[in-house]
């Protein structure tokens, strides 16, 4: 008789061990009780009211956010403004050397940063490693190409960064390092739901190499006057929800300030006159990484009605193959991080929000095609699993359901059946703009014709699109995007009139 395997947390990924490593690498960034500090006026400070921070993996206590008040944040931004003036005078080769040294040291501590991320946001280890690597490789690409991009352009000053919790390294750290490379000072707010320890380590490394960075913790609403409307902020970079983004846009209407706001849209994948189901299945399974807690996750599938039987067979088999559970649970004696497609959502509140959208749609007439089950074998006995949500799919979500017009930001898919090309395009454009959209179609001309009518910023034909294509701009249209991100109006001032164009 085979005895069940004894499961435990991967030894090298135990939280106390990781915390000690983080403190050893960046002792200046932690207080006497192992609490992360704020990076203000060039030094790590204890200022802040402590807010408990729990892991979504099992509800365990990780530490405290050192949340500061508005006045302290204003002082931090004012100091960054002075720092920006000095840094703007530094030659490009010196800025390049400092940023290069930063990402080289991040590479040395890549595994630790990734394991910290696992505990903080629940993303599986291999996906956290990918996040760190994408940050490093992305910044390296800018280091290798920055001369031609900048030309004679000049820095713009202080860039304020408010970012979501799902990609603290590959989005937030990446953005800040590119901003300082271009001669600006960067101010970042630690996301309120995750990234505290991994960001602290990365910013400590960068600060030791002389980069003009500020890292503060606090509620976005409480610090908005300092991080958004402040006269010392020259540019705002925001990644997050549409409701907060709209409020920010409204507050900047009468301000002469540059800004980039990346907000959610309903990313749709259309299936029309298509037959390569194995190829599509691989894409859709990869799309469940991190429980679809990504701004470029496809959550709406608009399917030609005559293709629905083939699509459904492929789709249900794909869903059944997805693995999800505790992202650090291994058999006793194992030294390798487990491979799961996704772990928890960011917290139990998010689970409640996604489930509310599900039940609202069902109550209004949607049909449940699939609803996964939580397997106790994927968790420790009696652990908190309130942040876990299985892959779920609904058919024919009615137009009066909340899910019809909104992104769930979780593993809840909608399948819409259509009979004409016009219906297909209309249903794919449901959110008046999205960051990505794709069409699966066997016929190149037909695919291009459909793609030309989709209101997505990056359009894929027989492939998914993502944020990370380095040589291609990333943005959005309609309500998914406001402002600029790449090009001559991003992290530097435009060229003077008559100057040669070098980017």
Beta strands, then each sheet from edge to edge (+ up, - down):
strand 1: 7-9
strand 2: 38-40
strand 3: 43-45
strand 4: 49-54
strand 5: 61-67
strand 6: 158-162
strand 7: 185-190
strand 8: 213-217
strand 9: 235-240
strand 10: 258-263
strand 11: 268-271
strand 12: 300-304
strand 13: 329-331
strand 14: 367-371
strand 15: 392-395
strand 16: 412-418
strand 17: 434-440
strand 18: 456-461
strand 19: 481-483
sheet 1: 1+ 13-
sheet 2: 2+ 3-
sheet 3: 4+ 5-
sheet 4: 8+ 7+ 6+ 9+ 10+ 19-
sheet 5: 14+ 15- 16- 12- 11- 17- 18-
end
